[in-house]
Amino acid sequence: MVPKISAKKILRASEKDKQALADISELLTLLFARNRNQHRRSLWFKSLQQLRKQLGLLLSELASKKSGAERNLEQRLQYLDDRHIHQWYLSFTQLVAVESFAVLGLVLMACIARVCRITGITELYEEIGSEDMQVVLQSMDEGIAVHEFGNLLGGDDEDEDEGIVIERL
C-alpha cells in the first residue's frame, strides 16, 4: 500500500516557499510564451504546458479559503504524483540529452524538484526509501541475507561453481 500524500506540508509552508511556487509559475509562463511557436508540437513542450497548468491550479487551490481546501490539495498532490511528475521528469531528462536544450531541461527539472520539495512529495519518497533501507539492514543483522544471497556476501565456499575448463584446439 502506497502512503498518501498529505497537504499539511504545503499548508504550513512559509511565505517564502509560497512565493517560490509563484515565482516558478511565472518562470514557466515566460518559458511557455517564448517557446510556444517553435516547439508547440514537441513532447517536452506538452509536459511544460501541463506543468504550468497544474502548478497554476495548485496555487489557486492553495489561495482558496473554501471548506475542504485541504482535501482538494491532497487530491491534487496525489494526482500530480500518480499521473504527471514522473512523466515530466522523463520528458525533461530527454531534453537535457539534447545539447542545444540542456540548460532549459535542467531548469525545468529544477522546477519540478523545487515544487516536489515545497509540496512534500519528496518527503514521502524519503520515508519509503528509509523504511526499505531499515528492512535491508535488519535482514543483514539477523543473517537472513546470507541465506538469500549465499556466496555473494562471503558465505561458505563449499558449493562454489568453478565451471568447466575448455581447451583450445
C-alpha positions as a printed Julia matrix, in Angstrom:
169×3 Matrix{Float64}:
   0.0     0.0     0.0
   1.43    3.35   -1.06
   1.11    6.05    1.61
  -0.99    9.04    0.71
   0.5    12.47    0.27
  -0.54   14.94    2.92
  -1.33   18.59    2.29
  -0.06   19.58    5.75
   3.42   20.41    4.47
   2.21   22.85    1.83
  -0.38   24.39    4.15
   2.34   25.02    6.76
   4.75   26.34    4.13
   6.35   29.69    4.82
   5.53   32.74    2.77
   8.97   32.39    1.2
   8.09   28.9    -0.08
   4.69   30.05   -1.33
   6.38   32.93   -3.12
   8.87   30.46   -4.61
   5.93   28.5    -6.07
   4.53   31.7    -7.54
   7.96   32.57   -8.99
   8.24   29.13  -10.56
   4.78   29.55  -12.06
   5.79   32.89  -13.53
   9.02   31.42  -14.91
   7.09   28.57  -16.53
   4.66   31.05  -18.07
   7.55   33.01  -19.59
   9.19   29.84  -20.93
   5.84   28.75  -22.33
   5.28   32.06  -24.13
   8.81   32.19  -25.51
   8.83   28.63  -26.89
   5.2    28.2   -27.94
   5.58   28.9   -31.67
   8.7    26.85  -32.29
   8.17   23.86  -30.0
   4.41   23.52  -29.57
   4.39   20.01  -31.1
   7.32   18.65  -29.08
   6.7    16.18  -26.29
   8.7    18.18  -23.77
   6.66   21.27  -24.57
   3.44   19.39  -23.83
   4.96   18.45  -20.46
   5.85   22.1   -19.86
   2.29   23.08  -20.72
   0.88   20.5   -18.26
   3.32   21.52  -15.51
   2.39   25.17  -15.93
  -1.33   24.43  -15.84
  -1.17   22.06  -12.85
   1.03   24.45  -10.86
  -1.46   27.25  -11.55
  -4.32   25.06  -10.31
  -2.3    24.12   -7.22
  -1.62   27.77   -6.44
  -5.29   28.7    -6.87
  -6.34   25.9    -4.52
  -3.69   26.97   -2.04
  -5.03   30.52   -2.07
  -8.62   29.3    -1.76
 -10.28   29.74    1.63
 -13.12   27.3     0.91
 -14.02   24.48    3.24
 -12.41   21.22    2.2
  -9.39   23.01    0.75
  -7.01   20.59    2.47
  -8.8    17.59    0.93
  -8.67   19.22   -2.52
  -4.97   19.94   -2.13
  -4.29   16.33   -1.1
  -6.2    15.07   -4.12
  -4.32   17.46   -6.4
  -0.93   16.4    -4.98
  -1.81   12.71   -5.25
  -2.96   13.24   -8.83
   0.29   15.02   -9.7
   2.36   12.27   -8.14
   0.41    9.42   -9.73
  -0.03   10.83  -13.22
   2.39   13.59  -14.09
   5.59   14.12  -12.13
   7.37   11.0   -13.35
   6.32   11.67  -16.95
   7.53   15.28  -16.74
  10.82   14.16  -15.26
  11.41   11.73  -18.13
  10.49   14.33  -20.74
  12.82   16.9   -19.28
  15.72   14.46  -18.87
  15.42   13.7   -22.58
  15.56   17.44  -23.18
  18.79   17.6   -21.18
  20.28   14.97  -23.51
  19.85   17.33  -26.46
  22.88   19.59  -26.28
  21.18   22.72  -27.57
  18.4    22.48  -24.96
  20.35   21.11  -21.99
  20.11   24.29  -19.93
  16.37   24.55  -20.49
  15.95   20.9   -19.46
  17.95   21.46  -16.28
  15.86   24.5   -15.39
  12.65   22.53  -15.87
  13.96   19.6   -13.81
  14.94   22.03  -11.06
  11.42   23.49  -11.15
   9.9    20.04  -10.67
  12.31   19.27   -7.84
  11.54   22.55   -6.08
   7.78   22.04   -6.4
   8.1    18.49   -5.03
  10.16   19.69   -2.08
   7.79   22.5    -1.16
   4.66   20.37   -1.51
   6.08   17.44    0.47
   6.13   14.86   -2.3
   9.89   14.4    -1.82
   9.45   13.64    1.88
   7.07   10.81    1.05
   9.69    9.1    -1.12
  12.38    9.65    1.51
  10.18    7.91    4.09
   9.54    4.98    1.75
  13.28    4.71    0.99
  14.3     4.84    4.65
  11.75    2.14    5.55
  13.12   -0.12    2.8
  16.68    0.51    3.95
  15.76   -0.35    7.54
  14.32   -3.69    6.37
  17.53   -4.48    4.46
  19.75   -3.54    7.41
  17.64   -5.61    9.78
  17.88   -8.64    7.48
  21.66   -8.19    7.36
  21.83   -8.08   11.15
  19.69  -11.19   11.52
  21.68  -13.15    8.95
  18.74  -13.61    6.62
  20.64  -12.06    3.74
  23.35  -14.76    3.9
  20.74  -17.44    3.25
  19.25  -15.49    0.36
  22.44  -14.37   -1.33
  24.86  -17.12   -0.26
  28.4   -16.67   -1.5
  27.82  -13.16   -2.74
  28.09  -11.96    0.83
  31.08  -14.09    1.79
  29.33  -17.24    2.92
  30.57  -20.85    2.56
  32.76  -21.76   -0.39
  31.64  -25.41   -0.4
  29.15  -25.18   -3.25
  31.13  -22.75   -5.34
  30.84  -23.44   -9.03
  34.2   -23.22  -10.75
  32.97  -24.03  -14.23
  34.44  -26.41  -16.79
  37.86  -25.93  -18.35
  37.69  -25.88  -22.14
  40.87  -26.44  -24.12
  41.59  -24.6   -27.31
  42.21  -26.65  -30.41
